[in-house]
């Protein structure tokens, strides 16, 4: 929690949350002694079909590989894995545990990233599931401590607030530009 607190001020002072995300993930990963820390955004294409995009990742020096969600070999197992994950995460629940305790159809996905233990916390923005933040341990199967779970929950809430702020700023900018255009058009009509 001290790690998340240290990043929180920088997160809200930054012009874009993406600028602080690498530091946040590194600090979370190091504090939890994880192999990887990452944020994945869910991009709904149509009902029942979601595409995922990694927006940030930190990989420890002892981990041989990062995650590559675009790896062609994952296509065959991605859909069934993420259907359950989408259902669980969009309901606000956390996924965590040793890879061997996950459903059998999900284990090849976890193995493809050398994951022995994982914890994934949903991120909701304006009440809608936006994505998730996760930690992996590729060295040992372990249970995640309550403090690690709490830190990820706080990090997810901070990211949610930062994304909401960014969306509000974009809407405000659009409204300002629209009002400016209307005033300009009115001026042209008067002239």
C-alpha positions in Angstrom: 0.0 0.0 0.0 2.9 2.3 0.6 4.0 1.7 -3.0 0.6 2.6 -4.4 0.5 5.7 -2.1 3.9 6.8 -3.4 2.6 6.6 -7.0 -0.8 8.1 -6.4 0.3 11.7 -6.2 2.4 11.4 -9.4 -0.5 9.7 -11.2 -2.9 12.6 -10.6 -0.2 15.2 -11.2 0.7 13.7 -14.6 -0.9 15.0 -17.8 -1.6 11.4 -18.8 -1.9 8.4 -16.6 0.0 6.4 -19.2 3.1 8.4 -18.3 3.1 7.1 -14.7 1.9 3.6 -15.5 5.4 2.0 -16.0 6.6 3.3 -12.6 3.4 2.1 -10.9 3.8 -1.4 -12.4 7.4 -1.6 -11.5 6.8 -0.5 -7.9 3.9 -2.9 -7.5 5.8 -5.8 -9.1 8.9 -5.2 -7.0 7.0 -4.7 -3.7 5.1 -8.0 -4.3 8.3 -9.8 -5.5 6.4 -10.7 -8.7 7.8 -11.7 -12.0 5.4 -9.4 -14.0 2.9 -6.6 -13.4 0.6 -5.4 -16.2 -2.6 -3.6 -17.2 -4.8 -5.0 -19.9 -7.6 -3.0 -21.4 -10.8 -4.7 -22.7 -12.0 -3.4 -26.0 -15.6 -4.7 -26.6 -16.1 -5.1 -30.4 -19.7 -6.4 -30.2 -21.8 -8.3 -27.6 -19.9 -11.4 -26.5 -16.7 -10.5 -28.3 -14.0 -8.6 -26.6 -10.5 -7.8 -27.8 -7.7 -7.2 -25.3 -4.8 -4.7 -25.5 -1.9 -4.5 -23.1 -1.4 -0.9 -22.1 1.5 -1.4 -19.7 3.9 -4.1 -18.4 6.8 -4.4 -16.1 9.0 -7.6 -16.2 11.5 -8.5 -13.5 15.1 -9.0 -14.5 14.8 -12.7 -13.5 11.9 -13.3 -15.9 12.7 -14.6 -19.3 9.8 -13.1 -21.2 7.1 -10.6 -21.2 3.5 -11.1 -22.3 2.6 -11.0 -25.9 -1.2 -11.1 -26.3 -0.8 -10.9 -30.1 1.2 -14.1 -30.2 -0.4 -16.2 -33.0 -0.3 -19.4 -30.9 -2.7 -17.9 -28.3 -5.6 -17.5 -30.6 -6.8 -21.1 -30.1 -6.9 -20.8 -26.3 -7.6 -17.1 -25.8 -11.4 -17.1 -26.4 -12.4 -19.8 -23.8 -10.0 -18.3 -21.2 -11.1 -14.8 -21.5 -14.8 -15.6 -21.7 -14.7 -16.8 -18.1 -12.3 -14.1 -17.1 -14.5 -11.5 -18.7 -17.5 -12.8 -16.8 -15.7 -12.9 -13.4 -13.9 -9.6 -13.8 -16.8 -7.7 -15.2 -18.8 -8.8 -12.1 -16.1 -7.1 -10.0 -14.5 -10.3 -8.7 -10.8 -11.1 -8.5 -9.0 -14.1 -10.1 -6.1 -15.5 -8.2 -4.3 -18.6 -7.3 -1.7 -21.1 -8.4 -1.9 -21.9 -12.2 -2.6 -25.5 -11.4 -5.8 -24.6 -9.5 -7.3 -22.8 -12.6 -9.7 -24.7 -14.9 -7.9 -27.2 -17.1 -8.7 -25.3 -20.3 -7.0 -22.2 -18.9 -3.8 -23.8 -17.8 -2.2 -23.9 -21.3 -2.7 -20.1 -21.5 -1.0 -19.6 -18.1 1.8 -22.0 -19.0 2.4 -20.2 -22.3 3.5 -17.2 -20.2 5.3 -19.4 -17.7 2.8 -18.3 -14.9 3.0 -20.4 -11.7 0.7 -18.0 -9.7 -1.5 -15.1 -10.8 -3.7 -12.4 -9.3 -5.9 -10.3 -11.5 -8.1 -7.4 -10.3 -10.7 -5.7 -12.4 -10.7 -2.0 -13.3 -14.1 -0.4 -13.7 -14.5 3.1 -15.2 -17.8 4.9 -14.7 -19.4 1.6 -13.7 -18.3 -0.3 -16.8 -15.6 -3.0 -16.9 -12.6 -1.4 -18.5 -9.9 -4.0 -18.0 -7.6 -5.5 -15.3 -4.4 -5.2 -13.5 -2.4 -8.3 -12.7 0.7 -9.8 -11.1 2.3 -13.0 -12.1 4.8 -15.2 -10.3 6.8 -17.3 -12.8 9.3 -18.6 -10.2 7.0 -20.3 -7.6 3.4 -21.3 -7.0 2.2 -19.2 -4.2 -0.9 -17.7 -2.6 -1.1 -13.9 -2.8 -1.0 -12.0 0.5 -4.0 -9.9 1.5 -1.8 -6.8 1.4 -0.9 -7.6 -2.2 -4.6 -8.0 -3.1 -5.4 -4.7 -1.3 -2.6 -2.9 -3.1 -3.9 -4.1 -6.5 -7.4 -3.0 -5.6 -6.2 0.4 -4.7 -4.1 0.6 -7.9 -7.2 -0.5 -9.9 -9.2 2.3 -8.2 -6.5 4.9 -8.9 -6.3 3.9 -12.5 -10.1 4.0 -12.8 -10.1 7.6 -11.4 -7.3 8.6 -13.7 -9.0 7.2 -16.8 -12.3 8.8 -15.8 -10.4 12.1 -15.4 -8.9 11.7 -18.9 -12.3 10.9 -20.4 -13.8 14.0 -18.6 -11.0 16.2 -19.9 -11.6 14.9 -23.5 -15.3 15.6 -23.2 -14.7 19.1 -21.8 -12.2 19.8 -24.6 -14.8 18.7 -27.2 -17.5 20.8 -25.6 -15.1 23.8 -25.6 -14.2 23.3 -29.3 -17.9 22.8 -30.2 -18.8 26.0 -28.4 -15.9 27.9 -30.1 -17.1 26.6 -33.5 -20.7 27.7 -32.8 -19.5 31.2 -31.7 -17.4 31.4 -34.9 -20.3 30.4 -37.1 -22.6 32.9 -35.4 -20.0 35.6 -35.9 -19.7 34.7 -39.6 -23.5 34.8 -40.0 -23.6 38.3 -38.3 -20.9 39.6 -40.6 
